[in-house]
Amino acid sequence: MDVGCSGVVVLMILAVAIAGAAKESAVNLLEAEALHKSGWWGDGSTTATNISAHCHWSGIICNTAGSVTEILLPNCGIQDDLANFSFSSFPNLVSLDLSRNELYGAIPHQIGALSKLTYLNLSSNYLYGELPSSLVNLTQLAQLDVSWNSIDSLIPTGIENLTGLVTLDLSYNSLFGPIPPTLGQLSNLDSLDLSNNHFSETIPSALFNLTNLSQLDIHSNPAMGGILFKEIGNLKCLVKLDLSHCGFSGSIPPSLGQLSNLHSLDLSTNHFSGTIPSALFNLTNLFRLDIHSNPAMRGFLSEEIGNLKSLVELDLSYGAFSGSIPPSLGQLSNLRSLDLNTNHFSGTIPSALFNLTNLFRLDIHSNPVMRGFLSEEIGNLKSLGELDFSGLNLSGALPSSLCDLTKLVSLSGAENQIYGSIPSEIGNLKYLEYLHLGSNRLTGQIPPTLGNLPFLQILNLSSNQLTGPIPTQFGDNIKSKWYLSTLDLSHNILSGTVPSSLLQLGDVDLSYNALEGELPCKLVIQFGSERFVGNPHLRHDSTLCGVSPLVMGNHTPVIVGNHRHRTLYYIIGLGVTLLVFAITGGLVIYIRCFKKVKVELMDNKHGDIFRIWNYDGHMAYEDIIKATNDFDVCYCIGTGGYGSVYRARLPSGKVVALKKLHRLEGENPNFDKSFRNEADMLSKIRHRNIVKLFGFCLHKRCMFLIYEYMDRGSLFCILRDETEAVELDWIKRVNLIKGIASALSYLHYDCDPPIIHRDVSSNNILLNSQLEATLSDFGTARILELDSSNQTVIAGTFGYMAPELAYTMVVTEKSDVYSFGVVVLETLFGKHPQDFLSCISSQPNEPIMLKDLLDARLPPPTNPLVVRNVVLATALALDCVNANPKCRPTMQQVVNRFEVGRREPTRPLHTIAVNQLVSPPLLSLPDQTYTVV
């Protein structure tokens, strides 16, 4: 080659190099400008304006040519719509992590232009809309995570193109439709998580071709159903399998026994039937086996269960298993939690169970055909923290070795035939928080040592044959921030006087004993007269106490005072009765004339019953009487301040709750007024988080309300039940709080005139089967008018009432706000925050860490979205319980702050102190002045 040609070649190479460099420079400049325009590095800052140095910005990694290959910005507090980010400007991007931010809007279609992307994480944001179909163009992807968003679509067709996927996480969204069988073509998948969505139909058998899967999680897709194919046994590499809450039916396939690498298997809350296949007992590497809440599963529990030597947790509760508890369970020496409650096991508790010395939780309650006695060998279980053997029909005395279990936190042996005395050594259980030995045949005196337990919160010894006085230690020996919130000693033979120190407690029931003497008025006012009925020689001055006379015994009112007072009471009672008749008669005439509601008069054994139905004309009075066997006590599910609540299944199959006013209370104008007030209130309001009234019957001899049945009971009871409290996880608790906030905002601002509830407490928040909350009990609620005096009598539940009500009878909507704040803290802490409130009022700057206050029965929240919601709820609650009503937010402001989100620091939970969450005084809406109508 001559010199001329060589020169041309050199020039051409130089031209190509220069062109390449120019192209690279153009790409780099385009990338730098795209990063700058995003504003994610702070507008106007030195870093953000120095575009040429973009490769040195936080979270940016470039290749040797200066082109961006990785954008890693997890948990950086970015608040933006992804549509504003130019994805197409990054042709060499390999990794993109924008997880745990505050991104919103839809995932833009142009994300499919990132052809070299291998890692994409958009989890824990506020993204919604569809999964873009362009995602299937990212054929180099190894990991795709869009979990914990609000994506609402089908899985896009063509997903099988992503053949390099190792991890696919689409959990905690709103994806719907069938799971596409084409996922079965992703042969490299190691982890597949589709949980907490709305997928329908059963698992396609093609998924069982994914023989490299180690984790498969499809839990909480309740619309799926169907059977589980035997081909699931092909997934030989599975370590974790979670198919809970999916509605599967049929038998558990024996092929699951082929998954020899399984460590965790969760089939709970489905409709599986039949027995546990013996093949499952081959899974010797299994740490966790959960089959609870499959009520159609039955049969004997095989001795082969003893083969599962690695088991740490076993839950077979809420099934229909029968026969004896196999002694081979005693061979599972690693067990920490054993739950066999609510089955049909029979026989005695096998002594082999007492070999499980690592056991922390043993729950065998509600197996009513079990019998025998509790062996002294129970004392071997030195690690036990929770023990529940209630509802077993056990007999014999309480073993003294029970008092050696010094780590016990919860002990329940209710509803048995246990007799003898309670050993005084029970005071050795210094960590005990819950003790329930009610409905047995215990005799003797209550050991005073029980009153010295520093952490005891709930003590129930009701329905026994205990004698002697109530120990004065109850209420006197409150030595720590813990306090005895519930003391139930009802239905015993206790004697002596009622200690005034019980005022220190949260709830007390001493009804149906042999107590005597003067009952302090403060106890009557605080706990209600019904807590002391059935004590014939117990008395109080109803005039001084400011309440109606107690019915202490034999249904005879005890009236302290002279004859003039009694005569006056009779005259007032007669006048009120005549007035009620006059109003009722007038109302009948009015309704008959104007036909605004359906009114019927019926002739039956109750006399003429005046009925108003605002729900369903087919719901007949006779149906109510038949469904409850004329309000038989066996249908009673609770007793409230002025009535009893019954559960009734109507001929249509619908289950309703009936609140019936007690006959004697029905003759009391105060109770009658509260009852009618609740009917009036609930007939005027409609909100998804307020209990629905279906109908009511108002007559002096038969008054009841018919309303929506909430089958999970009250928030108060759920928080005090160890199992149910764990089921109420952080997400459900936050949603519950938001629901009640919405209900109160509706009452205060969407009702005309406004309504104040006046008794917001955990007892008056009821939960349905999905653990969704409704506000109930409107007996003390008031319709309000603006610009008038707002004085009224004090109403509410002790521990939830706003502090200003102690020195004034002025009621504003801020009274409900305070009660709401207490309920929020109780929901997050798992117990009433009384001592916490005292602490922050006396030492507001004390650096108490939030993680130390949250309910310890749940694992601390780690997902950033959940942490942010929990922190926000805590901060709002602290604002709500401000001692100054004017500094509290309105419920409308609370709801708005939940909707827009408060810009709390996205620090780890363990770094957040409570005093850092208290807001400066808020600019609240003007307080409104009301008068009670």
Secondary structure, DSSP 4 states (H G I P E B T S, - for coil): --HHHHHHHHHHHHHHHHHHHHHHHHHHHHHHHHHHHHTTT-TT-HHHH-GGGGGGSTTEEE-TTS-EEEEE-TTS----BGGGS-GGG-TT--EEE--SS--EEPPPGGGGG-TT--EEE--SSEEEEPPPGGGGG-TT-SEEE--SSEE-SPPPTTGGG-TT-SEEE--SS--EEEPPGGGGG-TT-SEEE--SSEEES---GGGGG-TT-SEEE--S-TT--SPPPGGGGG-TT-SEEE--SS--EEEPPGGGGG-TT-SEEE--SSEEEEPPPGGGGG-TT-SEEE--S-TEEEEEPPGGGGG-TT-SEEE--SSEEEEEPPGGGGG-TT-SEEE--SSEEEBPPPGGGGG-TT-SEEE----TTB-SB--GGGGG-TT-SEEE--SS--EEEPPGGGGG-TT-SEEE--SSEEEEPPPGGGGG-TT--EEE--SSEE-SBPPGGGGG-TT--EEE--SS--EEPPPTHHHH---SS----EEE--SSEE-SPPPGGGGGSSEEE--SS--EEEPPHHHHHHH-GGGGTT-TEEE--HHHHTSPPPEEETTEE---S-HHHHHHHHHHHHHHHHHHHHHHHHHHHHHHHH--SEEEEEEETTEEEEEEESS-TT--HHHHHHHTTTT-GGGEEEE-SSEEEEEEE-TTS-EEEEEEE-HHHHTSHHHHHHHHHHHHHHHH---TTBPPEEEEE--TT--EEEEE--TT-BHHHHHTSHHHHHHS-HHHHHHHHHHHHHHHHIIIIISSS-EE-S---GGGEEE-TT--EEE---TT-EEEEESS--B----S-TTTS-GGGGT--B--HHHHHHHHHHHHHHHHHSS--HHHHHHHHH-TT---BGGGTS-TTSPPP-SHHHHHHHHHHHHHHHHHT-SSGGGSPPHHHHHHHHHH--------GGG-BGGGTPPPPP-PPPP--EEE-
